[in-house]
């Protein structure tokens, strides 16, 4: 379903006026230890103040601006995990490994303590989407399926798991063998299977480019939930880039994110105001174990385990909760 635009109502303008003082309470003369996160907060404030008011698919409503851009350095082990609210890195890792394993059953992810796909695949939602015969938790051919089995029929045949195009391994081989290629692309957007998915991909394409032995990731998103989703997306694609660097002997370069529709949900406004009063701290650092202990070198990013990650100097402000729009 498409979004429909409408002008601001008097009530919505009054809401903006109430929020503005909160958003402007941040001290202007503090030292900017993390300009990349400062920019993220600034964009959220601009979306709330100046964005179009949209009656969106979820019925919650959003403040929205088109064509927003972010850039994060990954050099010198910098890792763009937001500091103005705690972002749970283990949940980011769990979801990324779920994708990298080609998994689409939210129950598998939930069993690992990460429940971010539960609401998109519970019985009520599946029935609403017309998937009455699908078991609870089955998200359809979403990210992991497209990353590992692009072009295959869903679900995979039980007798043959090696179906479709394994884009992750294709990317690794391209970086190793043809690093200056402009065709190192990871695509999650498969028009043929969109109607089988509980949610069409928001992060639709990532392009990897090598310059001066550094690997850069350019992520394209059709839609971005600025408060809940984007912090996860930033950390996830930064981590994916770092894992691929480890397998291809490249150095992490940067993560660039382009968002078509960047929005703040109306029921996130108070949470956004609270976060924007906080001052970003220095970016943490992430280190990886370079090899498996006592085993052969890794050949795939899904071989990394949680204990391979060493996050240092992460001292975030407390978590801010907000409801997810489904």
Secondary structure, DSSP 8 states (H G I E B T S, - for coil): ---EEE---HHHHHHHHHHHHHHT-S-TTS--S-HHHHHHHHHHHHHHHHSEEEE-TTSS-EEEEEEEEEEEE-GGGB----SSS---HHHHHHHHHHHHTT--BHHHHHHTT--TTTTTSSHHHHHHTT-TTS-TTB--S-HHHHHHHBT--SS--TT----SB-HHHHHHHHHHH-TT-S--EEE---GGGGGGSSS--SEEEEEEEEETTEEEEEEEEEEEETTTHHHHHHHHHHHHHHHHHHHHT-EEEEEEEEEEEEEEEGGGHHHHHHHHTS------EEEE-SS-TTS----SGGG--GGGEEEES-------------
